């Protein structure tokens, strides 16, 4: 598996001029099928990143990031945002095959006995709202039909060519995790964020598997959440949207603490893995606020 991550922070000037790139990072990595990192390098280069070789995508990868490149999280770099995404993006990426082979899941299931298939689903029980006990996602007789996805469009707007950094061309089997976090600074911090997992299709279009939109406000002085709302747009199972009912529990949380607070407050069936990923990324908002303040013209 090849993973290419890109992220940048930009400021749109008040005079309507072109966006100002404040910082930009990328990485290129190779992973084994079990999601073990076998090679990784970043641009701009970070020599410490090579110490991640041998780490496996999953919850323990975040421990490795804290051990080997702790300054990336503390400095809220774009690199940390995309490194943190390795675990989730690599886990769901195999779904991309379903867009190129309608028998992909049936073939996968055919290589397992019914008891093995049931045991695999049992392991997932309770990990999130969508896999809560009794959910349709755990019905071994229905799961084989859940491969379609929802048609989606290219994220880039033709009238705003600078609105996104370069996106990798995917003209074969490929998955993309994309997110944006837009911040406006006024009497409150206004936040508009979006999260999407999508895959390329043979006809050049794309299908989405997960998609959320978030809106929030925060206090500019304390950097604590004042309001928070989530809109589920695309999800694979009917139970998945229920997770948005629990996000009010995050009210008053410090933005910079959200990477851990979300895991503490919305564990297991209280949360959706992908909604939690979108919420955790809001920990980067204080860095974006700093960019706005630094770019503001002197009064």
ZAMARGU-4260 file (C-alpha; in steps of 0.2 Angstrom, whole numbers, plus 5000, padded with zeros to 4 digits):
<rodrens>
0) 5000/5000/5000 | 5006/5017/4996 | 5000/5032/5006 | 5003/5050/5000 | 4998/5063/5013
5) 4997/5082/5010 | 4992/5097/5021 | 4994/5115/5021 | 4988/5130/5031 | 4983/5146/5021
10) 4976/5163/5026 | 4964/5172/5014 | 4969/5191/5015 | 4955/5203/5019 | 4958/5213/5003
15) 4953/5198/4993 | 4971/5194/4987 | 4978/5177/4983 | 4979/5165/4998 | 4995/5166/5009
20) 5003/5149/5012 | 5009/5149/5030 | 5015/5131/5031 | 5014/5115/5020 | 5019/5097/5023
25) 5018/5081/5014 | 5024/5063/5016 | 5026/5047/5005 | 5025/5030/5014 | 5024/5012/5010
30) 5014/5000/5021 | 5012/4981/5021 | 4995/4973/5019 | 4995/4972/5039 | 4998/4991/5039
35) 5016/4990/5045 | 5026/5005/5039 | 5041/4999/5029 | 5046/5016/5022 | 5041/5034/5025
40) 5049/5051/5021 | 5042/5069/5023 | 5044/5085/5013 | 5051/5096/5021 | 5062/5082/5028
45) 5061/5076/5046 | 5075/5064/5049 | 5066/5057/5065 | 5052/5051/5054 | 5062/5035/5049
50) 5060/5029/5067 | 5042/5025/5062 | 5047/5011/5051 | 5041/4995/5059 | 5026/5004/5067
55) 5009/4998/5062 | 4994/5008/5058 | 4982/5008/5072 | 4980/5015/5090 | 4998/5011/5094
60) 5004/5022/5080 | 4999/5037/5090 | 5010/5032/5104 | 5024/5030/5091 | 5021/5047/5085
65) 5022/5054/5103 | 5038/5044/5106 | 5047/5048/5090 | 5041/5065/5083 | 5032/5073/5099
70) 5036/5091/5092 | 5024/5089/5078 | 5009/5087/5089 | 5015/5101/5101 | 5018/5113/5087
75) 5002/5108/5078 | 5010/5105/5061 | 5001/5100/5046 | 5012/5085/5045 | 5005/5079/5062
80) 4987/5080/5055 | 4991/5068/5041 | 5002/5056/5051 | 4988/5054/5063 | 4977/5050/5049
85) 4988/5035/5043 | 4978/5023/5055 | 4961/5027/5050 | 4964/5029/5031 | 4974/5013/5030
90) 4961/5003/5039 | 4946/5008/5027 | 4957/5009/5011 | 4953/4991/5006 | 4935/4997/5002
95) 4942/5005/4986 | 4943/4987/4978 | 4924/4986/4979 | 4922/5000/4966 | 4932/4990/4953
100) 4926/4973/4957 | 4907/4970/4961 | 4912/4953/4968 | 4926/4959/4979 | 4917/4956/4996
105) 4909/4940/4990 | 4926/4933/4985 | 4933/4939/5002 | 4919/4931/5011 | 4920/4915/5001
110) 4938/4913/5007 | 4931/4911/5025 | 4919/4899/5033 | 4903/4906/5040 | 4909/4904/5058
115) 4925/4914/5053 | 4915/4927/5045 | 4904/4928/5061 | 4919/4929/5072 | 4927/4943/5062
120) 4911/4953/5064 | 4910/4949/5082 | 4927/4957/5085 | 4920/4973/5078 | 4905/4973/5090
125) 4905/4988/5101 | 4919/4998/5093 | 4907/5012/5087 | 4889/5017/5085 | 4888/5008/5068
130) 4894/4992/5076 | 4883/4993/5092 | 4876/4976/5097 | 4861/4972/5086 | 4866/4983/5072
135) 4863/4979/5054 | 4882/4980/5051 | 4884/4964/5061 | 4871/4954/5051 | 4881/4941/5042
140) 4866/4939/5029 | 4866/4958/5025 | 4884/4964/5026 | 4888/4957/5008 | 4877/4970/5000
145) 4885/4985/5008 | 4898/4989/4995 | 4891/5002/4984 | 4895/5019/4991 | 4887/5036/4986
150) 4892/5045/4970 | 4902/5061/4974 | 4911/5075/4965 | 4929/5081/4964 | 4932/5092/4980
155) 4941/5106/4969 | 4929/5120/4964 | 4933/5126/4946 | 4931/5144/4951 | 4944/5142/4966
160) 4959/5133/4959 | 4969/5138/4974 | 4956/5131/4986 | 4965/5114/4988 | 4983/5109/4988
165) 4988/5096/4974 | 4978/5080/4974 | 4985/5064/4968 | 4978/5058/4952 | 4969/5041/4955
170) 4966/5032/4938 | 4967/5015/4946 | 4961/5007/4963 | 4963/5021/4976 | 4956/5029/4991
175) 4956/5047/4997 | 4953/5054/5015 | 4951/5072/5013 | 4947/5086/5026 | 4946/5104/5027
180) 4945/5116/5042 | 4940/5134/5038 | 4941/5146/5052 | 4935/5164/5053 | 4940/5176/5067
185) 4927/5188/5074 | 4919/5191/5091 | 4919/5172/5091 | 4929/5159/5082 | 4918/5152/5068
190) 4923/5134/5062 | 4917/5126/5046 | 4924/5109/5043 | 4921/5094/5032 | 4928/5076/5031
195) 4926/5063/5017 | 4932/5046/5013 | 4930/5042/4994 | 4937/5030/4981 | 4940/5031/4963
200) 4929/5022/4950 | 4934/5014/4933 | 4924/5028/4924 | 4933/5042/4932 | 4920/5047/4945
205) 4921/5044/4964 | 4911/5036/4977 | 4910/5042/4995 | 4910/5030/5010 | 4910/5042/5024
210) 4906/5061/5024 | 4903/5073/5038 | 4901/5092/5040 | 4905/5101/5056 | 4900/5118/5062
215) 4906/5125/5078 | 4910/5141/5088 | 4924/5144/5101 | 4929/5158/5113 | 4944/5168/5106
220) 4951/5171/5123 | 4949/5154/5131 | 4949/5143/5115 | 4934/5133/5122 | 4920/5126/5112
225) 4904/5136/5113 | 4893/5127/5101 | 4895/5111/5090 | 4885/5103/5077 | 4888/5089/5065
230) 4879/5084/5049 | 4881/5066/5043 | 4880/5066/5024 | 4886/5049/5019 | 4888/5034/5030
235) 4887/5015/5027 | 4875/5009/5040 | 4858/5016/5046 | 4864/5016/5064 | 4879/5027/5060
240) 4871/5044/5061 | 4865/5041/5079 | 4883/5046/5085 | 4879/5065/5082 | 4867/5064/5096
245) 4881/5063/5109 | 4893/5077/5103 | 4885/5089/5115 | 4896/5081/5128 | 4911/5090/5121
250) 4903/5107/5125 | 4916/5118/5135 | 4931/5107/5129 | 4947/5116/5125 | 4951/5115/5107
255) 4969/5110/5109 | 4964/5095/5120 | 4951/5088/5108 | 4963/5074/5101 | 4962/5065/5118
260) 4945/5073/5125 | 4935/5065/5110 | 4942/5048/5114 | 4938/5050/5132 | 4921/5057/5130
265) 4915/5047/5115 | 4922/5030/5117 | 4915/5014/5109 | 4896/5015/5104 | 4895/5033/5110
270) 4904/5039/5095 | 4907/5035/5077 | 4925/5032/5072 | 4925/5044/5057 | 4915/5058/5066
275) 4928/5056/5080 | 4942/5058/5068 | 4934/5074/5061 | 4931/5081/5079 | 4949/5077/5085
280) 4956/5086/5070 | 4948/5102/5077 | 4963/5102/5089 | 4972/5111/5075 | 4960/5126/5076
285) 4971/5136/5088 | 4986/5135/5076 | 4974/5142/5062 | 4969/5156/5073 | 4987/5161/5076
290) 4990/5161/5057 | 4975/5173/5055 | 4982/5185/5069 | 4999/5185/5062 | 4994/5189/5045
295) 4982/5203/5050 | 4988/5220/5045 | 4995/5231/5059 | 4982/5244/5065
</rodrens>
